Amino acid sequence: MKRGAVRRGSRRLVGGLRVRLVVTFVLVALVSAVTATALAYRDARTAVLQRTQNAAVDDLRERVAAVGAGLDLPPDQRSLSRFAAKVSEGMGARIVVARHQDLTAVSDGYADTEGRITAELRAAVRSGDGARFQRVQWRGDPYLVVGTPVTYADGDRRTSGLEVFVITDLRAERDDTAALLDSVRTGTVPVVVLAALLALLAAGTVLRPVRKLGRATRELAAGDLGSRVAVRGHDELADLARTFNETADALQASDAELRAQEAKARRFVADVSHELRTPLAAMTMVATVLEEDADQLPPDAAHAARTVGAETARLSRLVEDLMEISRFDAGAIRLDATVTDLADTVRASLALRGWTDRVTVEIQEDVRAVVDRRRIDVIVANLVGNALRHGAPPVTVTLAAPGGDRVTLEVADRGPGLPPEARERVFDRFYKADAARTRSTPEGGYRGGGGLGEDGSLGQDGFGQGGFGQGSGLGMAIALENARLHGGTIEVAERPEGGAVFTLRLPLWHPEEEEEEGEGDG
């Protein structure tokens, strides 16, 4: 598997809709579970502590009211200790501390109460505003301390100076709330797992039609205009599938119409070109006679005769090129390919048109490829003729096999080159690099085709012998089509030192390929 495919697969796995749906479901379930756990823990803890606090306050008030009636004030140390012990008897394991001015009595003589009864709580109780309580941490354990002042029994709520504190151990309540938290936390795991399973089911239900729609879209993009999606249900996905099918139907109808129009246009061009051949043949014979007798005519008539001959030749080439293009479009071209020495082919093409002295040749010998020699001649003639007409000398033709399975033919000139927008369209049919120039000027011809000589005649750059394209504006398009027929291509680039360079790339022939084919035939 290619590295790009692996990266795309990993991105789809990490950022896919299924993963996002599952993650979203799990996160929602997790947040809900955590929130519910936190709220349940808070409410349970508050309820437990509130119940303990209320019980401690009520028990303290009842015991102080019951025991305090028989206490003589002011008490001595003995009576104060007996008071603290009696209050503690009815309150279970709680520690009771009684204070009166400088006297202090503790129901458990071994208990350390200084660290559990804070100064803030003593001050609040001393103010005489009723019972006060405070939760404290002592040696890592929680405790509840409740304090209340003892008032006289005459009904005017006067404080007697006696203060009673009860210390309640909250470790049991802490353990109860912790156990509750643990049980709720343990229940979060199955909730999250269940949410993930539900998310997978929901994702499968949602993504199955999406995957089918994606597969149909890829088939449609690949050219299968008959690809459709089954519409099930009445939800948004069904509406999307229905819209896709309607779009595919419209696209298929448009494609069929365009193909029909294109076929008609190709037939029209081929028919017109074919019909023009007969009258053009007659016009060519007449123009040839006129050109032969031009020297015997007056100057104006001679110039007109030569112009008619040149334009007739141009029109004949245009018709031939249109017929060639129509054969390319119809897929009617067949290669007469044989193993060919490309060095000999390039030299013969240059010599045939008299370009040998005008072109610098750098050719690697014994470079062979399986090609149609006539069509390679067309490519070379178009590329070199294009450089001679629109570039500047020296024009260099380089043939090399740099290694691998490709052979390259470069045609470079030292002219002004091509701007980026022209390089992108130079192989378009009838493309003119400078649309402001007219066809009649020698430099205003199409970059993809040839032109006339300065005197209006078909000069050395013309295509008098067996080639297509020059003068018609279709030369570069025909050259590219011929390259593609051979499994190659033509590229255009700007030379760093100025000028344009066209590069033909063709598959290189290897002798062992022919041997393998021979063995297979045997």
Secondary structure per residue as TSV (DSSP state, phi and psi in degrees):
chain	resnum	aa	ss	phi	psi
A	1	M	-	360.0	139.5
A	2	K	-	-72.5	156.5
A	3	R	H	-63.8	-38.9
A	4	G	H	-61.3	-40.5
A	5	A	H	-65.0	-38.1
A	6	V	H	-63.4	-43.2
A	7	R	H	-63.8	-42.9
A	8	R	H	-62.7	-41.1
A	9	G	H	-63.7	-40.4
A	10	S	H	-67.7	-38.0
A	11	R	H	-65.2	-39.3
A	12	R	H	-65.0	-37.3
A	13	L	H	-69.5	-40.9
A	14	V	H	-77.7	-43.9
A	15	G	H	-106.8	17.2
A	16	G	-	-70.7	160.1
A	17	L	H	-65.0	-36.2
A	18	R	H	-60.2	-47.8
A	19	V	H	-62.6	-41.3
A	20	R	H	-66.6	-38.7
A	21	L	H	-63.6	-45.8
A	22	V	H	-62.5	-45.6
A	23	V	H	-61.6	-41.6
A	24	T	H	-63.5	-45.7
A	25	F	H	-59.3	-47.7
A	26	V	H	-63.3	-42.6
A	27	L	H	-63.5	-42.6
A	28	V	H	-62.8	-44.8
A	29	A	H	-63.9	-40.8
A	30	L	H	-66.3	-44.9
A	31	V	H	-63.0	-41.0
A	32	S	H	-63.7	-43.4
A	33	A	H	-65.2	-44.3
A	34	V	H	-63.8	-42.7
A	35	T	H	-63.0	-45.3
A	36	A	H	-63.1	-39.3
A	37	T	H	-63.3	-45.5
A	38	A	H	-63.0	-43.0
A	39	L	H	-66.9	-41.7
A	40	A	H	-65.0	-41.0
A	41	Y	H	-63.6	-44.0
A	42	R	H	-63.7	-46.2
A	43	D	H	-66.1	-41.4
A	44	A	H	-65.4	-43.4
A	45	R	H	-64.3	-42.2
A	46	T	H	-63.3	-41.8
A	47	A	H	-65.6	-43.7
A	48	V	H	-64.2	-46.2
A	49	L	H	-67.8	-37.7
A	50	Q	H	-64.6	-41.6
A	51	R	H	-63.8	-42.0
A	52	T	H	-65.8	-42.3
A	53	Q	H	-63.0	-45.9
A	54	N	H	-63.1	-41.0
A	55	A	H	-64.8	-41.4
A	56	A	H	-65.1	-43.1
A	57	V	H	-65.0	-45.5
A	58	D	H	-64.3	-44.8
A	59	D	H	-61.8	-40.2
A	60	L	H	-64.5	-44.3
A	61	R	H	-62.3	-43.6
A	62	E	H	-64.3	-45.8
A	63	R	H	-67.4	-38.7
A	64	V	H	-66.5	-40.1
A	65	A	H	-66.0	-36.5
A	66	A	H	-75.5	-40.2
A	67	V	H	-88.4	-31.5
A	68	G	H	-68.8	-20.0
A	69	A	T	-64.7	-29.3
A	70	G	T	-98.2	11.2
A	71	L	-	-95.3	127.8
A	72	D	-	-85.2	134.6
A	73	L	S	-111.1	141.1
A	74	P	S	-76.5	146.4
A	75	P	-	-84.7	159.7
A	76	D	-	-98.5	-177.8
A	77	Q	H	-65.2	-36.3
A	78	R	H	-69.5	-48.2
A	79	S	H	-66.0	-31.6
A	80	L	H	-69.1	-38.5
A	81	S	H	-67.3	-40.2
A	82	R	H	-65.7	-34.8
A	83	F	H	-64.4	-44.4
A	84	A	H	-64.8	-37.7
A	85	A	H	-68.2	-40.9
A	86	K	H	-66.9	-38.4
A	87	V	H	-64.1	-37.9
A	88	S	H	-72.4	-25.6
A	89	E	H	-61.3	-35.1
A	90	G	T	-94.4	10.5
A	91	M	T	-122.5	22.1
A	92	G	T	71.4	-134.6
A	93	A	T	-90.7	13.4
A	94	R	-	-74.8	149.8
A	95	I	E	-96.6	131.2
A	96	V	E	-112.9	134.4
A	97	V	E	-123.5	126.2
A	98	A	E	-114.1	135.3
A	99	R	E	-132.4	135.4
A	100	H	E	-142.6	108.6
A	101	Q	T	52.8	-113.7
A	102	D	T	-92.3	-1.4
A	103	L	E	-95.3	140.9
A	104	T	E	-138.2	133.9
A	105	A	E	-130.6	136.8
A	106	V	E	-123.4	133.8
A	107	S	S	-65.7	-29.5
A	108	D	S	-113.3	106.5
A	109	G	T	-64.2	-19.7
A	110	Y	T	-94.8	-2.5
A	111	A	-	-81.9	142.6
A	112	D	-	-95.7	106.9
A	113	T	-	-101.5	-14.5
A	114	E	T	-63.4	-34.8
A	115	G	T	-81.3	-8.8
A	116	R	T	-109.1	-26.1
A	117	I	S	-99.8	109.5
A	118	T	-	-84.0	162.6
A	119	A	H	-65.4	-34.2
A	120	E	H	-63.5	-41.8
A	121	L	H	-68.4	-39.8
A	122	R	H	-60.8	-43.2
A	123	A	H	-64.1	-39.4
A	124	A	H	-66.1	-39.5
A	125	V	H	-70.8	-37.0
A	126	R	H	-66.1	-23.6
A	127	S	T	-68.7	-17.7
A	128	G	T	78.6	25.0
A	129	D	S	-95.1	23.8
A	130	G	S	100.3	-170.2
A	131	A	-	-69.2	141.4
A	132	R	E	-129.5	149.3
A	133	F	E	-138.9	159.9
A	134	Q	E	-155.3	135.2
A	135	R	E	-94.6	132.4
A	136	V	E	-132.5	157.4
A	137	Q	E	-107.4	125.6
A	138	W	E	-133.2	117.3
A	139	R	T	55.0	37.7
A	140	G	T	84.0	0.0
A	141	D	E	-116.5	148.4
A	142	P	E	-87.1	144.8
A	143	Y	E	-140.9	151.8
A	144	L	E	-112.8	124.6
A	145	V	E	-115.4	122.1
A	146	V	E	-115.8	131.9
A	147	G	E	-129.5	146.1
A	148	T	E	-148.6	143.3
A	149	P	E	-83.4	150.3
A	150	V	E	-96.3	126.5
A	151	T	E	-105.0	162.6
A	152	Y	-	-71.0	154.8
A	153	A	T	-86.8	11.1
A	154	D	T	-83.1	-0.5
A	155	G	S	91.7	-7.1
A	156	D	S	-93.2	11.2
A	157	R	-	58.5	32.2
A	158	R	-	-80.2	136.4
A	159	T	E	-77.9	143.4
A	160	S	E	-94.4	-2.4
A	161	G	E	88.8	-6.1
A	162	L	E	-92.5	129.2
A	163	E	E	-121.9	136.8
A	164	V	E	-123.4	131.5
A	165	F	E	-123.0	141.0
A	166	V	E	-124.5	131.8
A	167	I	E	-107.3	119.9
A	168	T	E	-110.7	129.8
A	169	D	E	-76.7	125.3
A	170	L	-	-103.7	15.3
A	171	R	H	-66.4	-35.0
A	172	A	H	-65.5	-43.1
A	173	E	H	-64.3	-40.2
A	174	R	H	-60.9	-43.0
A	175	D	H	-66.3	-37.0
A	176	D	H	-64.1	-46.3
A	177	T	H	-68.1	-34.5
A	178	A	H	-65.8	-40.0
A	179	A	H	-64.0	-39.4
A	180	L	H	-62.5	-43.2
A	181	L	H	-62.5	-41.5
A	182	D	H	-63.8	-40.7
A	183	S	H	-66.9	-40.3
A	184	V	H	-67.9	-39.8
A	185	R	H	-64.5	-38.5
A	186	T	H	-65.3	-34.5
A	187	G	H	-72.6	-13.1
A	188	T	H	-68.7	-35.4
A	189	V	H	-59.9	-52.9
A	190	P	H	-63.6	-29.8
A	191	V	H	-64.1	-44.1
A	192	V	H	-66.0	-42.7
A	193	V	H	-61.9	-44.1
A	194	L	H	-62.6	-39.5
A	195	A	H	-62.8	-40.1
A	196	A	H	-64.4	-41.9
A	197	L	H	-64.0	-44.2
A	198	L	H	-62.4	-37.2
A	199	A	H	-64.4	-40.3
A	200	L	H	-63.8	-42.8
A	201	L	H	-63.5	-44.3
A	202	A	H	-65.4	-40.9
A	203	A	H	-63.6	-40.5
A	204	G	H	-63.0	-40.9
A	205	T	H	-65.1	-39.5
A	206	V	H	-79.0	-41.2
A	207	L	H	-81.7	-21.5
A	208	R	H	-58.6	-50.8
A	209	P	H	-66.9	-29.6
A	210	V	H	-65.9	-41.4
A	211	R	H	-64.6	-41.1
A	212	K	H	-62.8	-40.8
A	213	L	H	-65.6	-40.2
A	214	G	H	-63.5	-41.4
A	215	R	H	-63.9	-41.8
A	216	A	H	-65.8	-36.1
A	217	T	H	-65.3	-42.8
A	218	R	H	-64.0	-39.7
A	219	E	H	-64.7	-38.5
A	220	L	H	-65.5	-41.7
A	221	A	H	-66.0	-29.7
A	222	A	T	-79.2	-2.7
A	223	G	T	110.9	-4.1
A	224	D	-	-84.8	87.5
A	225	L	T	-73.7	-7.5
A	226	G	T	-89.2	3.5
A	227	S	-	-69.9	130.8
A	228	R	-	-138.2	166.5
A	229	V	-	-119.2	135.4
A	230	A	-	-70.6	131.9
A	231	V	-	-96.8	121.1
A	232	R	-	-129.7	132.8
A	233	G	S	87.1	-171.0
A	234	H	S	-134.5	23.9
A	235	D	S	-91.3	-170.2
A	236	E	H	-64.6	-36.2
A	237	L	H	-66.0	-37.3
A	238	A	H	-64.4	-40.3
A	239	D	H	-63.1	-39.5
A	240	L	H	-64.1	-43.1
A	241	A	H	-63.5	-40.8
A	242	R	H	-64.3	-42.0
A	243	T	H	-63.5	-39.9
A	244	F	H	-61.3	-44.6
A	245	N	H	-63.0	-40.7
A	246	E	H	-64.5	-39.9
A	247	T	H	-64.2	-42.5
A	248	A	H	-64.2	-38.5
A	249	D	H	-62.3	-46.0
A	250	A	H	-63.7	-40.7
A	251	L	H	-65.1	-41.0
A	252	Q	H	-65.0	-41.6
A	253	A	H	-64.3	-42.5
A	254	S	H	-64.2	-41.0
A	255	D	H	-63.4	-43.3
A	256	A	H	-62.5	-40.5
A	257	E	H	-65.9	-42.9
A	258	L	H	-64.5	-40.9
A	259	R	H	-63.8	-39.5
A	260	A	H	-65.0	-43.6
A	261	Q	H	-64.9	-39.1
A	262	E	H	-64.5	-42.1
A	263	A	H	-63.1	-41.1
A	264	K	H	-63.0	-41.8
A	265	A	H	-64.3	-40.8
A	266	R	H	-64.7	-43.3
A	267	R	H	-63.6	-38.0
A	268	F	H	-64.1	-46.4
A	269	V	H	-62.0	-44.1
A	270	A	H	-65.1	-41.3
A	271	D	H	-67.1	-43.3
A	272	V	H	-63.3	-44.0
A	273	S	H	-61.3	-42.5
A	274	H	H	-64.9	-42.7
A	275	E	H	-67.4	-28.5
A	276	L	H	-77.4	-17.3
A	277	R	H	-63.3	-41.7
A	278	T	H	-65.5	-53.4
A	279	P	H	-63.9	-32.6
A	280	L	H	-67.5	-34.4
A	281	A	H	-62.5	-42.5
A	282	A	H	-65.6	-42.2
A	283	M	H	-63.3	-36.6
A	284	T	H	-65.3	-40.9
A	285	M	H	-64.0	-43.9
A	286	V	H	-63.4	-44.0
A	287	A	H	-64.2	-35.5
A	288	T	H	-64.2	-42.6
A	289	V	H	-62.7	-44.1
A	290	L	H	-62.3	-41.6
A	291	E	H	-65.8	-36.1
A	292	E	H	-66.8	-32.5
A	293	D	T	-97.8	10.6
A	294	A	G	-63.5	-33.1
A	295	D	G	-65.9	-21.3
A	296	Q	G	-93.2	-2.5
A	297	L	S	-96.6	161.1
A	298	P	-	-59.1	158.4
A	299	P	H	-54.1	-45.6
A	300	D	H	-64.5	-43.4
A	301	A	H	-66.4	-36.3
A	302	A	H	-64.2	-43.8
A	303	H	H	-62.9	-41.6
A	304	A	H	-63.8	-39.8
A	305	A	H	-64.0	-42.1
A	306	R	H	-68.0	-37.4
A	307	T	H	-65.4	-43.6
A	308	V	H	-60.9	-42.1
A	309	G	H	-63.2	-42.8
A	310	A	H	-66.7	-43.3
A	311	E	H	-68.3	-34.9
A	312	T	H	-65.0	-40.9
A	313	A	H	-63.5	-40.3
A	314	R	H	-62.7	-43.4
A	315	L	H	-65.0	-37.3
A	316	S	H	-63.2	-42.6
A	317	R	H	-65.9	-38.3
A	318	L	H	-61.1	-42.5
A	319	V	H	-63.9	-42.8
A	320	E	H	-63.0	-40.2
A	321	D	H	-67.8	-39.4
A	322	L	H	-63.0	-39.8
A	323	M	H	-65.9	-37.9
A	324	E	H	-65.7	-42.9
A	325	I	H	-62.8	-41.0
A	326	S	H	-64.2	-34.0
A	327	R	H	-68.1	-37.7
A	328	F	H	-61.8	-46.4
A	329	D	H	-63.9	-34.7
A	330	A	H	-83.3	-4.2
A	331	G	T	68.3	28.8
A	332	A	-	-96.5	4.4
A	333	I	-	-81.9	133.9
A	334	R	-	-126.1	136.2
A	335	L	-	-85.0	137.5
A	336	D	-	-101.6	73.8
A	337	A	-	-92.8	135.7
A	338	T	E	-141.4	166.4
A	339	V	E	-68.0	119.4
A	340	T	E	-127.1	140.6
A	341	D	E	-81.4	109.0
A	342	L	H	-67.9	-29.5
A	343	A	H	-62.4	-45.9
A	344	D	H	-64.9	-38.5
A	345	T	H	-63.6	-43.8
A	346	V	H	-65.1	-46.6
A	347	R	H	-62.1	-41.7
A	348	A	H	-65.0	-38.2
A	349	S	H	-65.1	-41.1
A	350	L	H	-68.1	-42.3
A	351	A	H	-66.7	-35.1
A	352	L	H	-61.8	-31.8
A	353	R	T	-103.9	6.6
A	354	G	T	71.1	30.1
A	355	W	-	-100.6	2.3
A	356	T	G	-59.6	-39.8
A	357	D	G	-81.1	-12.2
A	358	R	G	-101.0	-2.5
A	359	V	E	-128.7	136.0
A	360	T	E	-88.1	123.7
A	361	V	E	-109.4	128.9
A	362	E	E	-127.9	93.6
A	363	I	E	-116.8	129.8
A	364	Q	-	-83.4	127.7
A	365	E	S	-75.4	158.4
A	366	D	S	56.0	46.4
A	367	V	-	-102.9	116.1
A	368	R	E	-118.6	149.3
A	369	A	E	-152.8	156.2
A	370	V	E	-87.7	101.3
A	371	V	E	-139.9	165.4
A	372	D	-	-89.4	110.6
A	373	R	H	-60.3	-39.2
A	374	R	H	-63.3	-39.0
A	375	R	H	-75.1	-31.8
A	376	I	H	-65.7	-37.3
A	377	D	H	-61.4	-39.1
A	378	V	H	-62.8	-44.3
A	379	I	H	-62.0	-49.0
A	380	V	H	-61.8	-43.8
A	381	A	H	-62.1	-41.3
A	382	N	H	-67.5	-45.9
A	383	L	H	-64.9	-47.2
A	384	V	H	-70.0	-44.4
A	385	G	H	-60.4	-38.1
A	386	N	H	-61.5	-43.6
A	387	A	H	-67.4	-39.3
A	388	L	H	-67.3	-37.1
A	389	R	H	-79.3	-42.3
A	390	H	H	-108.7	-11.4
A	391	G	S	-99.4	-157.0
A	392	A	-	-140.0	147.5
A	393	P	S	-67.1	157.8
A	394	P	-	-82.2	142.3
A	395	V	E	-95.5	127.0
A	396	T	E	-115.9	131.5
A	397	V	E	-113.3	119.5
A	398	T	E	-121.9	124.3
A	399	L	E	-115.9	124.9
A	400	A	E	-153.2	156.4
A	401	A	-	-118.9	87.8
A	402	P	-	-69.3	3.9
A	403	G	S	115.8	161.2
A	404	G	T	83.8	-142.9
A	405	D	T	-119.3	23.8
A	406	R	E	-128.2	146.2
A	407	V	E	-116.5	141.5
A	408	T	E	-121.6	140.6
A	409	L	E	-123.4	115.2
A	410	E	E	-108.8	134.7
A	411	V	E	-121.5	112.6
A	412	A	E	-121.6	145.9
A	413	D	-	-130.3	174.6
A	414	R	-	-114.9	28.7
A	415	G	S	-81.3	-163.4
A	416	P	-	-70.4	-11.1
A	417	G	-	78.6	-169.1
A	418	L	-	-124.4	134.9
A	419	P	-	-67.6	162.2
A	420	P	H	-55.8	-40.7
A	421	E	H	-66.9	-31.5
A	422	A	H	-73.9	-36.2
A	423	R	H	-63.0	-33.1
A	424	E	H	-72.5	-23.3
A	425	R	H	-119.4	7.9
A	426	V	T	-63.5	-24.3
A	427	F	T	-94.4	3.6
A	428	D	S	-71.2	152.0
A	429	R	T	-73.2	133.9
A	430	F	T	59.9	25.3
A	431	Y	-	-77.3	133.2
A	432	K	-	-114.8	125.7
A	433	A	S	-62.5	-34.4
A	434	D	-	-126.1	100.1
A	435	A	T	-69.2	-15.1
A	436	A	T	-78.5	-17.5
A	437	R	S	-84.7	151.5
A	438	T	-	-93.0	165.0
A	439	R	T	-70.3	-21.3
A	440	S	T	-79.0	-16.5
A	441	T	S	-84.6	143.2
A	442	P	G	-61.6	-36.7
A	443	E	G	-88.0	-1.5
A	444	G	G	-96.4	10.2
A	445	G	S	-70.4	170.2
A	446	Y	-	-69.6	142.5
A	447	R	T	-61.5	-28.1
A	448	G	T	-86.8	1.1
A	449	G	S	-141.4	-178.0
A	450	G	-	-96.6	-174.9
A	451	G	-	-147.0	-178.3
A	452	L	-	-90.0	164.3
A	453	G	-	-73.1	173.0
A	454	E	T	-64.8	-25.8
A	455	D	T	-91.2	8.4
A	456	G	S	86.4	1.6
A	457	S	S	-100.4	168.4
A	458	L	-	-81.4	106.4
A	459	G	-	-87.6	-157.6
A	460	Q	T	-66.0	-24.4
A	461	D	T	-78.0	-7.2
A	462	G	S	-69.3	173.0
A	463	F	-	-119.0	67.4
A	464	G	-	-78.9	-16.6
A	465	Q	S	-127.2	97.9
A	466	G	S	61.4	42.7
A	467	G	-	-141.5	168.6
A	468	F	-	-119.0	156.1
A	469	G	-	105.9	-42.6
A	470	Q	T	-71.7	131.1
A	471	G	T	90.6	-11.5
A	472	S	T	-104.2	-14.9
A	473	G	T	81.4	6.0
A	474	L	-	-114.6	2.6
A	475	G	H	-59.7	-49.0
A	476	M	H	-69.3	-35.1
A	477	A	H	-63.9	-42.2
A	478	I	H	-67.5	-38.8
A	479	A	H	-61.1	-43.5
A	480	L	H	-65.9	-40.9
A	481	E	H	-62.4	-40.1
A	482	N	H	-65.5	-37.6
A	483	A	H	-64.5	-41.6
A	484	R	H	-66.2	-33.2
A	485	L	H	-59.7	-31.4
A	486	H	T	-89.0	6.3
A	487	G	T	78.1	19.9
A	488	G	-	-115.9	-163.9
A	489	T	E	-158.0	166.3
A	490	I	E	-126.2	131.0
A	491	E	E	-121.1	150.4
A	492	V	E	-123.4	140.9
A	493	A	E	-148.5	169.0
A	494	E	E	-99.1	130.6
A	495	R	-	-74.8	142.2
A	496	P	T	-59.5	-35.2
A	497	E	T	-90.3	8.5
A	498	G	S	107.1	145.8
A	499	G	S	101.2	170.8
A	500	A	E	-109.6	153.0
A	501	V	E	-134.1	125.0
A	502	F	E	-104.9	131.3
A	503	T	E	-121.2	119.2
A	504	L	E	-95.4	127.6
A	505	R	E	-119.0	127.4
A	506	L	E	-130.2	152.4
A	507	P	E	-64.5	136.9
A	508	L	-	-85.6	140.4
A	509	W	-	-86.3	134.0
A	510	H	-	-114.8	130.7
A	511	P	H	-57.1	-33.1
A	512	E	H	-65.9	-24.1
A	513	E	H	-64.0	-42.2
A	514	E	H	-67.1	-36.7
A	515	E	H	-63.8	-42.1
A	516	E	H	-64.0	-39.2
A	517	E	H	-66.0	-39.0
A	518	G	H	-63.8	-40.2
A	519	E	H	-66.1	-36.6
A	520	G	H	-68.5	-36.8
A	521	D	H	-67.6	-34.2
A	522	G	-	-70.6	360.0
